[in-house]
Amino acid sequence: MSESIKKLSELFSRFPGIGRRTAGRFVYYLINQPESKIDELVAALQELKNCIALCSFCFNPFESIARSDRAMLCGICLQPGRDKQLLCGVEKEADLLSIENTGKYKGLYFILGGTLTLRKTDGANLRVEALKNRVAGGSFTEIIVALNSTPEGRSTAVLVERALKEGLGSRDQGLGFKITHLAQGLPVGGELEYADEETLESALKGRS
């Protein structure tokens, strides 16, 4: 295998859910494409890099060119009808979209950027401090910890709840917000990204 093929295969294998064998298939597929298709892919990647920014509040990616003078907020955070007293913390962008597509949640979001793993148990890879800053700077009455019902998700939920309570207090301590979790309408071991809208709606309604 040439060095160019090895290098690109290694890059593809870093994508979530992509193993070395699948990464290799991607490379050989590209090799057999006409130059125009490769140029199209390169242009799309360059546009992604140049035009997409992360929301300064929730970290949701959005087209930044048209909103460069509006505090770098995404379309969801800019919606005037959002409930500014509700904040829903999720692991990743796909989870945010899954909940938003139900049409039943009208609060704000915050993307943690991952979960705890067996190799990283201190939460250094998560945006926990940024979450604390958002909560401290808002007027939230409820923080929804909407993480997957997996060992990693449950461990991360415990970390997030502890960080918020220790750093900011809870309603019981007189600071005005409570922390809730999605109801167990979600199957144990399941992921929000793949849950249907009815299941997510039920989980949101039954949060506690």
DOMARTI-107014 format. One line per 5 residues: number of its first residue (from 1); for each residue z, y, x of N, C-alpha, C. Coordinates in steps of 0.02 Angstrom, whole numbers, plus 50000, padded with zeros to 5 digits. Example, Ala and Ser with C-alpha at 12.3 -4.5 7.8 and 13.67 -1.06 7.14 Angstrom:
// residues 2
1	50390,49716,50660,50390,49775,50615,50390,49835,50660 | 50354,49888,50642,50357,49947,50684,50394,50002,50645 .
This chain:
// residues 208
1	50000,49940,50042,50000,50000,50000,50000,50062,50044 | 49956,50109,50028,49951,50170,50068,50013,50213,50058 | 50023,50259,50105,50081,50304,50101,50077,50350,50040 | 50016,50372,50022,50007,50416,49965,50028,50380,49901 | 50008,50317,49894,50025,50278,49834,50100,50266,49832 .
6	50129,50249,49890,50202,50238,49893,50241,50300,49873 | 50219,50357,49898,50254,50419,49885,50253,50436,49811 | 50194,50431,49779,50188,50449,49709,50225,50398,49665 | 50222,50334,49684,50259,50283,49648,50334,50296,49650 | 50358,50318,49707,50429,50333,49715,50448,50392,49670 .
11	50405,50442,49666,50419,50500,49624,50421,50480,49550 | 50373,50439,49528,50372,50417,49459,50433,50374,49442 | 50456,50334,49490,50513,50289,49477,50578,50326,49468 | 50579,50391,49485,50639,50432,49474,50645,50456,49402 | 50591,50447,49363,50593,50467,49293,50640,50421,49255 .
16	50676,50447,49204,50721,50404,49165,50685,50346,49132 | 50711,50287,49140,50682,50228,49108,50620,50200,49141 | 50600,50227,49198,50540,50204,49232,50559,50165,49295 | 50540,50102,49296,50553,50060,49355,50495,50064,49404 | 50503,50030,49460,50452,50033,49513,50385,50003,49490 .
21	50388,49950,49450,50326,49918,49428,50287,49964,49382 | 50322,49995,49334,50288,50042,49289,50263,50103,49327 | 50303,50126,49374,50282,50184,49415,50217,50168,49452 | 50212,50107,49477,50151,50086,49511,50091,50086,49464 | 50101,50065,49403,50047,50065,49353,50023,50136,49340 .
26	50069,50183,49337,50050,50253,49328,50003,50276,49384 | 50022,50259,49445,49983,50282,49503,49913,50253,49501 | 49907,50188,49488,49841,50156,49488,49799,50180,49429 | 49833,50198,49374,49797,50227,49318,49766,50294,49338 | 49806,50335,49374,49781,50400,49395,49724,50394,49445 .
31	49729,50344,49488,49676,50334,49539,49609,50323,49506 | 49609,50290,49448,49547,50273,49414,49523,50327,49365 | 49558,50384,49363,49538,50438,49319,49490,50486,49355 | 49446,50518,49317,49401,50567,49348,49441,50628,49373 | 49412,50664,49418,49446,50721,49449,49467,50772,49396 .
36	49428,50780,49343,49444,50830,49292,49510,50813,49257 | 49524,50749,49248,49587,50728,49217,49647,50741,49262 | 49637,50732,49327,49690,50746,49375,49704,50820,49377 | 49651,50860,49376,49659,50933,49376,49696,50955,49313 | 49681,50923,49256,49715,50940,49193,49789,50925,49197 .
41	49806,50869,49228,49877,50851,49236,49912,50900,49282 | 49881,50917,49338,49910,50964,49386,49921,51032,49353 | 49872,51054,49313,49878,51119,49279,49935,51118,49228 | 49942,51062,49193,49996,51057,49143,50065,51058,49177 | 50071,51026,49234,50133,51026,49271,50149,51096,49298 .
46	50098,51131,49321,50108,51199,49347,50128,51246,49290 | 50098,51237,49231,50115,51278,49173,50187,51265,49152 | 50207,51201,49155,50276,51183,49138,50325,51220,49184 | 50308,51222,49248,50352,51253,49297,50354,51329,49287 | 50297,51359,49270,50293,51431,49266,50317,51460,49199 .
51	50310,51422,49145,50321,51450,49079,50384,51427,49044 | 50415,51374,49068,50474,51347,49034,50537,51370,49071 | 50584,51396,49032,50649,51417,49059,50704,51383,49020 | 50764,51382,49048,50822,51354,49013,50859,51410,48978 | 50876,51399,48916,50914,51448,48877,50979,51465,48914 .
56	50995,51528,48918,51054,51550,48954,51119,51532,48918 | 51114,51513,48854,51174,51492,48817,51180,51416,48812 | 51128,51383,48787,51134,51311,48772,51098,51266,48821 | 51056,51294,48865,51018,51257,48915,50959,51218,48884 | 50939,51236,48824,50880,51205,48794,50818,51237,48824 .
61	50769,51197,48847,50708,51225,48877,50664,51259,48823 | 50633,51315,48841,50590,51350,48793,50538,51391,48831 | 50485,51412,48795,50434,51454,48823,50464,51523,48837 | 50465,51543,48900,50503,51603,48919,50462,51667,48921 | 50396,51662,48922,50355,51722,48933,50365,51773,48877 .
66	50364,51751,48814,50368,51797,48758,50438,51824,48748 | 50488,51793,48779,50557,51814,48766,50592,51836,48831 | 50554,51858,48880,50583,51875,48944,50631,51934,48939 | 50625,51974,48887,50669,52033,48880,50724,52021,48828 | 50737,51959,48808,50786,51946,48756,50841,51899,48780 .
71	50869,51915,48838,50927,51880,48865,50913,51806,48878 | 50849,51787,48881,50830,51718,48897,50863,51668,48850 | 50860,51681,48785,50887,51635,48735,50830,51596,48702 | 50844,51534,48684,50793,51493,48652,50786,51512,48578 | 50736,51485,48545,50724,51501,48475,50781,51484,48429 .
76	50816,51429,48444,50873,51409,48402,50930,51459,48408 | 50947,51478,48469,51002,51526,48479,50985,51595,48450 | 50921,51611,48445,50900,51676,48420,50897,51679,48344 | 50899,51622,48311,50894,51622,48238,50953,51659,48207 | 50941,51710,48168,50996,51750,48140,51040,51712,48091 .
81	51015,51659,48061,51053,51623,48011,51098,51568,48039 | 51101,51560,48105,51143,51507,48133,51217,51524,48123 | 51257,51471,48113,51329,51478,48106,51360,51485,48175 | 51382,51545,48191,51409,51559,48258,51480,51532,48268 | 51508,51500,48217,51575,51470,48224,51573,51396,48238 .
86	51512,51367,48238,51504,51296,48252,51466,51286,48317 | 51491,51241,48360,51457,51226,48423,51454,51150,48430 | 51395,51124,48441,51384,51052,48447,51363,51036,48519 | 51405,50997,48554,51390,50977,48622,51354,50910,48624 | 51295,50907,48656,51256,50846,48661,51241,50830,48734 .
91	51219,50768,48745,51204,50747,48814,51140,50778,48840 | 51086,50775,48800,51020,50794,48825,50978,50827,48770 | 50920,50853,48790,50877,50890,48746,50854,50848,48686 | 50838,50784,48697,50815,50741,48643,50868,50734,48589 | 50932,50733,48608,50986,50728,48559,50989,50792,48516 .
96	50981,50849,48549,50980,50912,48512,50924,50912,48460 | 50865,50890,48480,50808,50889,48433,50820,50840,48376 | 50851,50783,48391,50865,50734,48339,50911,50763,48285 | 50964,50797,48307,51010,50827,48260,50977,50885,48223 | 50940,50927,48258,50908,50984,48227,50857,50962,48174 .
101	50823,50906,48187,50772,50882,48140,50801,50856,48075 | 50865,50844,48072,50896,50823,48009,50897,50882,47960 | 50897,50943,47986,50900,51002,47943,50968,51013,47911 | 51018,50975,47932,51085,50978,47902,51136,51015,47945 | 51117,51030,48007,51163,51065,48051,51136,51135,48066 .
106	51176,51186,48055,51153,51255,48062,51193,51295,48114 | 51232,51260,48156,51270,51294,48207,51231,51300,48272 | 51268,51314,48326,51238,51320,48392,51246,51254,48430 | 51212,51249,48486,51213,51189,48527,51234,51204,48598 | 51250,51151,48634,51261,51155,48707,51242,51088,48737 .
111	51197,51089,48786,51174,51027,48819,51215,51016,48882 | 51252,50961,48884,51296,50946,48941,51256,50926,49003 | 51198,50897,48993,51156,50879,49050,51168,50810,49077 | 51202,50767,49039,51213,50698,49062,51279,50671,49037 | 51298,50613,49063,51362,50583,49047,51393,50556,49111 .
116	51455,50535,49107,51487,50502,49163,51453,50435,49176 | 51451,50415,49239,51425,50350,49257,51478,50313,49297 | 51465,50249,49310,51513,50210,49349,51521,50238,49419 | 51468,50271,49444,51470,50298,49512,51496,50369,49514 | 51493,50405,49457,51516,50474,49454,51564,50481,49396 .
121	51627,50481,49410,51677,50483,49357,51716,50548,49355 | 51697,50597,49396,51734,50659,49397,51701,50715,49357 | 51642,50701,49330,51608,50750,49288,51575,50806,49327 | 51567,50799,49392,51538,50852,49432,51465,50864,49414 | 51431,50814,49385,51361,50821,49366,51352,50850,49296 .
126	51407,50867,49263,51403,50893,49195,51418,50968,49193 | 51398,51000,49137,51409,51072,49130,51474,51086,49092 | 51527,51054,49112,51590,51061,49077,51618,51132,49084 | 51615,51159,49144,51641,51227,49155,51601,51278,49115 | 51534,51268,49113,51492,51313,49073,51510,51308,48999 .
131	51524,51247,48976,51544,51238,48906,51609,51276,48892 | 51657,51270,48937,51720,51306,48928,51708,51382,48924 | 51663,51407,48965,51647,51478,48964,51616,51499,48898 | 51571,51456,48871,51540,51472,48807,51592,51475,48751 | 51637,51425,48751,51689,51423,48699,51736,51482,48705 .
136	51755,51498,48767,51801,51554,48779,51771,51620,48757 | 51705,51626,48764,51672,51689,48748,51648,51694,48676 | 51660,51642,48636,51637,51643,48567,51695,51647,48518 | 51677,51639,48454,51728,51639,48401,51722,51574,48361 | 51720,51519,48397,51709,51454,48365,51772,51429,48330 .
141	51762,51398,48273,51817,51365,48238,51813,51289,48245 | 51754,51265,48267,51746,51193,48275,51697,51178,48332 | 51718,51131,48376,51675,51106,48429,51660,51033,48412 | 51597,51016,48401,51577,50948,48386,51554,50915,48451 | 51588,50861,48470,51568,50823,48530,51522,50767,48505 .
146	51457,50778,48509,51407,50732,48481,51375,50692,48537 | 51411,50642,48561,51386,50601,48616,51373,50530,48592 | 51333,50493,48629,51315,50425,48610,51376,50380,48607 | 51373,50332,48562,51428,50284,48554,51421,50227,48604 | 51422,50246,48667,51417,50198,48723,51478,50208,48768 .
151	51492,50161,48813,51549,50172,48858,51545,50238,48896 | 51484,50255,48919,51475,50318,48956,51487,50378,48910 | 51460,50373,48848,51468,50428,48801,51540,50439,48781 | 51575,50384,48769,51646,50390,48749,51689,50417,48806 | 51675,50395,48867,51712,50421,48925,51700,50496,48934 .
156	51637,50516,48924,51620,50587,48931,51653,50628,48877 | 51656,50601,48816,51688,50636,48760,51762,50649,48775 | 51795,50599,48804,51865,50607,48823,51872,50662,48875 | 51827,50662,48925,51829,50713,48977,51819,50783,48948 | 51770,50790,48905,51755,50855,48875,51814,50880,48833 .
161	51841,50836,48791,51897,50856,48748,51957,50876,48790 | 51972,50838,48842,52029,50854,48885,52018,50921,48919 | 51957,50933,48944,51942,50996,48979,51950,51056,48932 | 51927,51049,48870,51933,51104,48823,52005,51117,48803 | 52042,51064,48792,52112,51073,48772,52155,51100,48828 .
166	52144,51074,48889,52184,51098,48946,52164,51169,48966 | 52099,51183,48961,52077,51249,48984,52083,51303,48932 | 52076,51285,48868,52073,51336,48816,52122,51326,48759 | 52150,51267,48753,52194,51252,48697,52154,51231,48636 | 52188,51211,48584,52156,51190,48521,52188,51227,48464 .
171	52166,51210,48403,52194,51243,48344,52270,51235,48342 | 52294,51176,48361,52366,51164,48361,52404,51211,48407 | 52368,51237,48458,52401,51282,48505,52386,51355,48488 | 52356,51366,48429,52348,51434,48404,52287,51471,48428 | 52238,51437,48459,52179,51473,48483,52119,51465,48437 .
176	52128,51436,48379,52079,51442,48326,52022,51393,48322 | 52017,51343,48364,51962,51296,48356,51988,51224,48357 | 51950,51180,48325,51966,51109,48326,51908,51072,48358 | 51922,51012,48383,51872,50970,48414,51861,50909,48371 | 51798,50897,48352,51782,50839,48310,51729,50796,48344 .
181	51723,50734,48319,51673,50687,48345,51632,50660,48287 | 51571,50638,48302,51529,50610,48249,51561,50548,48220 | 51551,50538,48155,51577,50478,48122,51542,50416,48149 | 51572,50359,48140,51544,50298,48168,51491,50267,48123 | 51452,50309,48088,51392,50284,48056,51342,50265,48109 .
186	51351,50292,48169,51308,50274,48225,51331,50206,48252 | 51285,50160,48265,51304,50095,48291,51334,50099,48360 | 51384,50057,48374,51414,50056,48440,51360,50036,48491 | 51354,50075,48544,51303,50062,48594,51237,50096,48579 | 51233,50128,48520,51171,50161,48501,51165,50230,48532 .
191	51105,50259,48530,51093,50325,48558,51067,50372,48505 | 51090,50434,48507,51070,50484,48457,50995,50493,48454 | 50963,50491,48511,50891,50503,48515,50851,50457,48469 | 50876,50395,48459,50839,50345,48421,50867,50333,48351 | 50918,50371,48332,50947,50362,48265,50903,50397,48213 .
196	50900,50368,48153,50861,50399,48101,50899,50459,48071 | 50863,50501,48035,50892,50563,48010,50949,50551,47961 | 50943,50498,47919,50995,50484,47871,51061,50464,47906 | 51055,50423,47959,51114,50403,47997,51147,50462,48030 | 51106,50507,48059,51134,50566,48092,51167,50613,48041 .
201	51135,50619,47983,51164,50662,47931,51232,50635,47910 | 51237,50569,47902,51300,50538,47882,51353,50547,47937 | 51332,50541,47999,51379,50549,48055,51404,50621,48059 | 51361,50669,48046,51381,50739,48047,51431,50754,47990 | 51416,50729,47930,51459,50742,47873,51529,50710,47882 .
206	51530,50651,47913,51593,50615,47919,51630,50625,47983 | 51611,50677,48022,51643,50689,48086,51717,50703,48076 | 51757,50686,48127,51829,50695,48120,51860,50712,48187 .
